[in-house]
């Protein structure tokens, strides 16, 4: 897990969670998580689209050289 990379223990994670709760409030956190989820999904879709596009371009090059 990436949290282990930064040597964060249980106490540090709890403190960070409490600070986030304090700054944003309980009602805004679901909105923030929803926005982050949409951003991650669109990023993954963009990666998949670019990889499909590059594989389509490679296939066209193979067909034209034959």
BELKACOR-V783608 format. One record per run of one state. SS is the DSSP state (2 for helix, 1 for strand, 0 for the rest). FROM is the first residue (numbers start at 0). TO is the last residue. Records with the same first field share a line. If there is no record, write none. Layout:
SS: FROM-TO, FROM-TO
This chain:
0: 0-0, 5-8, 24-24, 65-65
2: 1-4, 9-23, 25-64
